[in-house]
Amino acid sequence: MSSEAQESETSDKITCTDVTCPICGIACDDIEVELDDVSVVTRNACIMGDAKFQELRSSHRITTPLIDGKEAPWSEAIDKAAEILVNAKRPFFFVGSETTTEAMGVAIEIAEMLGGLVDGNATICHGPTVMAIQDVGQSGCTLGETRNRADLDIYWGANPEDSHPRHLSRHSIFQRGFFTEQGRFGRKIVVVDPRRSTTAEHADLHLQLKPGTDFEVLSAIMTILNGFEPHESFTEVTGISREDIHKAAEMVKDARFGVIWVGLGIASTRGKHYNASMAMRLTQLGNKTGKFVILANRGHCNVTGFNHILAWSHGFPYAVDFSTGEPRYQPGEYSCVDALRRGEVDALFCMCADLGAHLPKIAVERMCQIPVVSIETAEGPQAFISDVVLPGVLDAMECEGTFYRMDNVPIYVRSFCDPPFDFTKSNEDTCTQLRDAIIQKLEAREKAEGKETQAKPQTTTPLSDEEFGQRLDKLVTRTV
Amino acid sequence: MQEGRGVDIILNTGGTAFQGAVIKGGRKFTDDYTKEAAYCDINPEDFEELGKPWFVRVTNEYGDSVILRAKKTDRQQRGEIFIPRGPWANIVVTPVTESTGSPRYKNLVVQIEKEAHGPVLGPKELMEKYYTKRERPNWEANRKWTA
């Protein structure tokens, strides 16, 4: 995907090109970074991307493991984390999205091994959109196609100027593509948002609907496209004039290649996945008169990756429970907010996500009552409520791996420097060490309980994949 | 909502680029976070009706409330407020997920009232105020086995 990273090293300064940005779903792969002992200079990065790259030389980076807020040796922290998870009856594994799929894979393995619940950032983000994909299906394309072909961009409940600052310039409104050489003048822009957002200022048509009426507005456009007139109460219900909704329907009809970019405006409001399903049905209808696709503006660089790997490894995209020994999927029951709200979770493992800041109060209160293990890079609400904090490694900077971009394209990201500590090389390495510690504890427990066991002497070297597989099979068989 | 404080209004929360830059830059326990996430955008007409407040208190149906700086902006429609994503907004966001896992970050009816003096808590003070009562089960004592 990205061309070869070129590193030119002078005495104490490294210059890297084509670095992948580990922030939003676009995962821009054209960042240039100049790094020396004290400073970081970036080119092409947006305000959020630059802030993340500055973390390489920040003063508030967590570089030592913490147990109950106090610094502790790495081996002790891993041991404590393993102990917390092994002792839990219903551990929850929250797999954040600013890390590689390789690390996520290991975290999911641990969840399966301990019969816990596993969920990812999608659950509080585009989870409903993922449910809609299961319901209706997605007609999608890559970001390259939208750049080169799209002549109609509909931002539904999305404000990429804030959430994906380079979206408009790289992939949609302002980009001059092969078939869209006129750039902004060759494209029509529709924004559907109850706020007059900064993205709405670029729009040819801003549908400023009343909150929670996305389903009605989508239905109205489909009604017009099918040759009928929306109900007489339409304007009263949605706050949008008949003239505007007809204009929107005309734009859909006239488009040669239309894209609906759905944001959290439809996934987080009333109706949830029904709204997203309706947007996908509108996409189907748009394909009768032209080419129409729908893409979700995913918020994090690898939030899509979690859905993909959990889907291909266990059949479901998020909110999975392994307590019966086999994966069960039920958003609303096994999803993070719901499981925490009901108070059934008795330990939480959270990697690379700040749940303390982004979950509703009642869920965070539950997290305060149970032991929490986190992988974190900086102090903040999540580190504040954690019992054990394992220092995080910055993916795409200090370790390499795979990201799934928001158009579902996997890209391999390279690293250009090392972490500021030597006890772990990557978040995958951290999870692997934790997994091995858990296996040792499980085997020790079986031994203590007097069950037949073939546990090997404790070893400090990581297990090979084959060896791990054998041990896992054994443990799973016993559980069942 | 019948009981409670203030007038009913619809809350939308969401990310902003500046708030994003603060959290991605790891400045989550600094004043920058307060500056970029502890405010409430209010439509000019609602702003007048609330009595041109410097601070507002936003309360949800469970009675949880948070104090924020009030900002007048014509980007909001009448009857709606916006709070950037973050721990302040999530004090009032309710965990009703409609069986999808996603809480009600947007289109949530809350109550708003003028708050005379603040103060708006910083991120660390907010966490300490709302989340330090840790009635944590003594999991060390409940341990079933020793490694």
Interface residues (C-beta under 8 A of the other chain):
Chain A: I23 C46 I47 M48 G49 D50 A51 K52 Q54 E55 S58 H60 R61 D79 E83 I84 N87 D119 T123 I124 C125 G127 P128 M131 N159 E161 D162 S163 P165 P194 R195 R196 S197 Q208 K210 P211 G212 G239 L264 G265 A267 S268 T269 R270 K272 H273 G299 Y318 A319 P331 G332 E333 S335 C336 V337 D338 R341 D346 A347 D354 G356 A357 H358 L359 P360 K361 I362 A363 V364 E365 C368 Q369 I370 P371 T377 A378 E379 G380 P381 F384 I385 Q440 K441 A444 R445 A448 E449
Chain B: I10 N12 G14 G15 T16 A17 F18 G20 A21 V22 I23 K24 G25 G26 R27 K28 F29 Y62 D64 D74 R75 Q76 Q77 E80 F82 R85 G86 P87 N90 I91 V92 V93 T94 P95 T97 E98 S99 T100 G101 S102 P103 R104 Y105 K106 N107 P123 K124 M127 Y130 Y131 T132 K133 R134 E135 R136 P137 W139 N142 R143 K144 W145 T146 A147
